[in-house]
Amino acid sequence: MPKRPDRRQLTDLLGDLGLEDVTAAQGLTETVRLDRLLPSPFQPRRHFDEARLAELAESIRAQGLLQPLLVRRAGDQFELVIGERRARAAQLAGLSEVPVQVRELTDQQARLAATVENLQREDLRTIEALDATLVLVAEVLAVPLSAVPTQLLSLDHQPDQNPEAVARLEALFAQLGQGSWRSFTRNKLRMLRWPPEVLEAVRHHNLGYSLAGVVAAAAAIHRPELLQLALSGATKAQLQARRAELERTPFRKGEATRQRARQLARALGSQRTLASLDDQQLRQLESVLEQLGTLLEVPPSPQM
């Protein structure tokens, strides 16, 4: 089992951001109504396991909410920084108010505090851990979040170009306990290159990493069926078996192409469709038809 990240060492590595002071329980605790709490825009966690929430809610009913939530002010409300899971469980437990500690935090501090806190949780999903790790890598390398994948791939390809960046990555991943940064780059980072529909299912429909990998690796024509199977509860073995079955069926290989060709043939046979095209569109169509004729070895029609 990978070790949990050490918060103190992580915050030291991330620089002088005051995160140790941010996340430490200190100062006065206030009580606020749950309906005055807003979710954090920087929350790495998108999925909250209902069974675990129910267990936590039962514990809160019995003992109360022992640890205050960390929040920052948002007008006359409070934005959660750390503790959204506890806030949800408190609501399930029937509480109307919860203890909070209020901090004055920048967006950067709030994002990093939420990220460091959530990476210590064992039930963070793979895609959530990936996104959270990218946030920390962006901070360590001092690059925009959007530039992190390209930067990691570049360093993996040519680590000698920036030894200092490599050293900081090695220190970060040693604290995260997630293996090496190069393994992360070569294996987990590829999730971001999965087909959009697969990544959408992972992020918003709780599709697991291993099942998503099977769907992502399948031919595009087979993905809709496999994705539906995965979301319907199929196991990885069942998904792999169905994918193998689909790929062994020769006539299915070109079915999408044949269906599209039939649709286009119907459109080309429609006088109304052809009459609706202007001169430029007709010239483009003639060019495409000439290319198709060459591809399919169909001789040109005699000139009328």
N, C-alpha and C positions, 0 to 999 in steps of 0.2 A: 504493500500500500504506500503511495507517495506521501511524503511528509507534508504537513500543512505549512504554508508560508509563515515565516516569522515576521510579525508586523513591524517590530522595531528595526530589524535589519533591512526590511524592505523600504521603510520610510527613510532610513539613512541613505540607502542607495538612490532613492528618488530625489534627494537633495533637500535643501532647507525650505521645506514647504510648511513646516509646523504640523505635519499630520499626526505625530505622536501626541501633541497637545490636543489636536482636533478630536481624535478618537478615544482619548482617555476620559473616563468618567470623572468629572470635576465640577466644582461650582454648584450653584443652586439648581434644584430640580423644580420645574413648574408642572402644573397639571393643565392639560388642554383637552378640549372635546375632540373626539375622533373626526367629527365632520369638519374640523378646521385644518386637518392634515391633507397635504397634497403629495401625490407620488413624485419621486425624483425623476427628472428627465435623464439622469445618468445611471439609473438602475441597470446593472448588467443582467439581472435575473428577469426573464420574461415568463417563466413557467413556475407556478407555485403548486407543489404537490398537495392535493386535497387531503390525502390521508395524514400526511405529516402536519398540515395545518390543523386538522381536527385533534391530533394528539397534543399539539402545543396549546390549543384552545382549552382542552381538558385540564392541562397543567396550570394554565392561567386561572381557570375557575377555582382550582383547589388552592393555589398559592398566591395568586395575583401576579401582576407584571413586575418582576423583580428588578429588571434592568431598564433604566429609562431609554427612550428613543433619542437619537441625535437628529436635530432639526436645525434649519435656518429660517429666518423670517422671509415671508413672501407677502408683502402688504399686511393685511390683517389676518393672514393665514400663516401656516408653517409648512415648509417643504421638507419632506423626509430626506435625510442623508443616509442614515443607517437605521434599520429596524422595520422596513416595510413588511417583512414576513410576520414580525411580532405584532405590528399594527393590525394586519389582517386577522391574525389569530385572536387578538383582543376583541375585535368586532364580532367574530364567531362566538366568543365566550360571553357576549352580551354586555361588554363594558361600553360605557359612553365616554369615559375620559381615560387618558393614559398619562404617565409621567414622561416628561421630555427634558432634555437639556438643550438650550439654544446656543448656537455658535454663529459668529459673524464669519462667513466663509465665502471665498471667491468660487467661481464656477470650477476652476482648476482644482482647488482643494476639495470641493464637494465631489467631483468626479473621481478623483484619486482615492479619497476616503472610502467611497462606496465600492470602488473596484478592489482595493486591498481587503476590505472587510469580507466581500463576497467570495474572493478567491480562497479564503480560509474555510469555506463551507464544502463539505464532501459531496453534497447533492447538486452542485452546479452542473448543468448540462454541458456537453462538449462545445456546442456553438456559443454558449454563454461564456464559458471559460476562454474560448478563442477570442471573442470580442473583448473580454476584460484584459486578457494578456496583451492584446494589441494596444490597448490604452496605456499600459505600463511601458511597453516597448517604445511607444511614441515619446513618452516622458523621458525615458532613459537615453534615447538617441537624439532627443531635442528636434524631432521632425513632426510635421502635421500627421494626424492620424491617417489621413488618406494616403500618405506616402509610405507608410510602414511596410505593406506587402512588397512593394518594389525595392525598398531599402534592404529588407531581409533577403530577398532573392539575390540581390546584387552582392551582398556580403557573403552569402553562402557560395556564390560562384567565384568571388575573388576576396577571400577574407584578409589577404595581405594589404588590401587597399586602405583599410582603416582599422589597425590593430586595437586602438583605444575603444572603438565602438564594439568590436568583438569581445573585448575584455569586459565591458559593461554588460553585454548580453549574457555572457557566461556567468557573471555574478548574479544577475537578475534571475536566470533560470535555475541556478543553484538554490536560490532562496524559494522559488516557486515550487520546487520539487517536481517539475513536470518533464524531466529529462533534459536533453540538450536543446539549445535554440536551433541547431541545424535539423534535428529530428522534427521539431515543431514546424520549421519552415518547409520541410520536404513532405511532411505528412498532413498535419492539421491545416496548414495554410491553403492547401489545395481545395478545401471546402468552399472557399470564396470563388473558385472557378467552376463549381458545379453548375449545371443548368439552372436557370432562374426558378423554374417551377419546383425543383427539388430543394433549393435553398429556402424558398418561401415556405415549403412544408416543414422544414427543419426549424425555422425561426418562429413560425406562427401556428403550426399545427402539431408541434411536439413530436415530430418524426425523429426517431433515434439515429445516431451517427452511423451505426453499422448497417441498418436497413437503408438509409439514404445512400450509403456508398454503393450498395448493390444497384439501386435504381439509377444513380448518376452514371455508372459505368455501362449501362445498357444502351442499345441503339435507340435513337430518338423515337422511332416508330413504336417501340415497346414500352417506353417510359410511362405514358398515361395509364396503361393497364397495371403495370408494376407499382406505380405510385398509389393507385387506388387500393391495390392489395395490401401494400404496406400500411396505409392509413386505416385499413379495415381490421388490422390485427394479425396479419400474417407473420410468421416467424422468419428469421433470416434464412433458414434451411428451405422453407416453403418458397420464399421469394427467389432464391437461387435456382431451385428446381424449375420454377415456372419460367424464369429467364432462359435457362438452358433449353427448355422445351420450345419456347418461342424462337430461339436462335437456330434450332434444328429443323424448323419448318421452312423449306425453301420458298414456297409460294408466298409466304408472308413478307419476305425480304423486300420485294418491290411493290407491295400492295399500295402504299401511300403514293408512290409515283404513278401507278396505274390509275388510281382514283383521281389524282390531280389531272392526269392526261385526259381522262374522260370528261371532266368538268370543262377543261379548256376546249376540247373538241366541240362540245355543245355550244360554247360561247362563240367559237369561230364559225359554226354552222348557222348562227342566228343573224339574219339580215338586219334586224333591228340593232343588234349590238354593233355590227360593222358600220352601219349608217350613222351611228352616234359618234364615230371617231373623226377627229379633224385631220387635216393633211399631215401634220407632224406625227400624230399618233399612227396614221396609216403607214408612213415611212418607217417608223420604229417597228411596227408589226411585220412589215415586209422583210426587214433586216433579221428579226428573230426567226421568221419562217425559213429564211435562207439558211440560217445556222442550224435549225432543226433538220432541214432537208439534208444538209451535209452530214450531220451526226447520225441520222437514221438511214442514210444512203438512199434517199428518195429523189429521183430525178426531177428537175424543175418542170412545171407545166408548160406546154407550148404557148407561145404568145398569141393572143387572140387578135 
